[in-house]
Structures are given as structure tokens and as C-alpha cells.
Amino acid sequence: MSHNDAQSALPYQDWSRLQRRLVWIYEGPVSPSNRDMVRPFENNGAWLIRKGSARVESAGEMLTAQAGEWLIPAPGRLTRQMFEPGSEIVSIRFRLAWPDGTPLFAEGLPITFAASRFPALARATAALNRVTPKPPGVVHTPVGPQAVSLNGFTTIENQFSDFLVAWCEVMQSLGIRPSRLTRSDPRVRTAMALLNNLPRDERLAQRTVAKHVGLSAGQLDRLFIKQTGHTVRRYLENRRLAEASHLLESTTRQIKQIAFDLGFGRVSHFSAWFKKHAKVSAREFRASASHVLE
């Protein structure tokens, strides 16, 4: 085990709580409509610049990447993306986060680096791109709704796993440490598992789970803050926002149905809640998710 591996060691059951999902992968030119746009960058992702250049601006930071470089935006921020006319890229977006939506890698991003430093990452990305379905005549579409066979699914998942291995090695080589590298309290693990399967009534869920793990609601909250940096309520809120974002970008369900699925009695309540947390409306989020870049 390397020094970095030893520093980041956690029980397997802790790592198994990570949520991983390929959203899309695309290779080709940047369309004119995507050369300069502002959008929420909820998940992890990266651009490998094949031709031209790219810039991203988020939280007052500006970063530029030239041909032959990777550009990794920071997840969880509103991001302005700007591309030189004629630019060509490889774009990949995926989810690698804890159940409450906290990305595994976020601190230290955005970042840019030469692709030649980590050739394994480019190879893993190309291999994943080759096995991912791409409907004829469609420039970009999320992976989720695409029909694939069981063999096709397992092939994509295997290649995605290889990509994540390369990705994690690059992140840690660049000094970007995984989030929450602390051994979680077994009561927190149990509470999270229960919260993921209980009704969406936050107060009822918190009382029920606290009683199950032998704590008061206040004690459970303090333990959650110590272990995750969030209250139980914030954990549930982040989890619901992550689920809403996934449904908006990866399914064709009507926004009204998504609102009801997430426990909102009115679409207007869901819309106001989503805009408050995501900084854009659900409709705008879905529209931007249908573009080539995220």
C-alpha cells in the first residue's frame, strides 16, 4: 500500500456508500450555442481540449486550458464556460459522491494539467467513449435513457470503473484529497442507511432514526455534524437535491412528476426550492443538461 493509499484508507463498507454514475461522454466540436454559457456544474466532470482553448469562471476564479490539456471544473458551483471558436473537446460528466451529494473530489478544483502527464486517463476515457451508446444523428445525449443489453451495460460499467481508477489516481497525484477521510461512527452509517429508506417527512425520519440508534434527535444531529459537517436535515436536503438533479438531467419525466416523486405537494414549491439551492430554475437546469457540455 502506498503512502497516499494508507492516508486515504477507510473500511470497505464506508467506501461502498459512494454513489457513482456515468452521465455522459462526448467527443467532437463545441457547438456555437455552447461557446459561452453559464450553468450549474453539479457533478464531477472534465474536458480534454483537442483543438482550440477553453476557459471556466466560477466563484471569481478563471482558468484556461489549451489544446493537449485537461480542464477540471469545480463541482457544486455555477460555472461560466467559454470556448474559442472551432474548439474540439472530449467532455465527460459523472457522479462520484457521498449519499448527501458531497463530491468525493472538490477541494483544490478547478485545475488544469497537460494530458501527457497522465496518459492512462486519456486511454481510459477513450475506451469508455468507444463502448458508450450514441444514437445516430444525435450530437449528445445522456447515457441513462439509452437502451442497452445486459452485456452492453456490464461492458460500460467495467470501462467506467477503469476510468474512475485512472481519475482517482490523477486527483490524488495532483494533491486533491478525497473528502471525509475519517472513519465513520457505526451509528452514523446505520442512520444514513435508514434515512435513505424512510418517508420524506424530515422530522419524523430524524426522530425515528435517532431512536433506532439509541440517541436523542439532538445527539444524532451533533454526531452528524461531527462526522459529515451537516445536520441531519441538511443531509436529507442535499440528498434530495442530488436526486432532483439526476432526474432532471437523466430522465424525460415531467417536472411536475419529479416534484411529486420527491414529496412536494405543489410544483411551485418544488420550483422555488430547487432554484434556491441550485441557483437556477429546474427548467433551466434541464435545458442546460441537454447541451453538449456540462
Secondary structure, 3 states (H helix, E strand, C coil): CCHHHHHCCCCHHHHCCCEEEEEEEEEEECCHHHCEEEEEECCEEEEEEEECEEEEEECCEEEEEECCEEEECCCCEEEEEEECCCCEEEEEEEEEECCCCCECCCCCCCEEEEHHHCHHHHHHHHHHHHHCCCCCCCCCCCCCCCCCCHHHHHHHHHHHHHHHHHHHHHHHHCCCCCCCCCCCCHHHHHHHHHHCCCCCCHHHHHHHHHHHCCCCHHHHHHHHHHHHCCCHHHHHHHHHHHHHHHHHHHCCCCHHHHHHHCCCCCHHHHHHHHHHHHCCCHHHHHHHHCCCCC
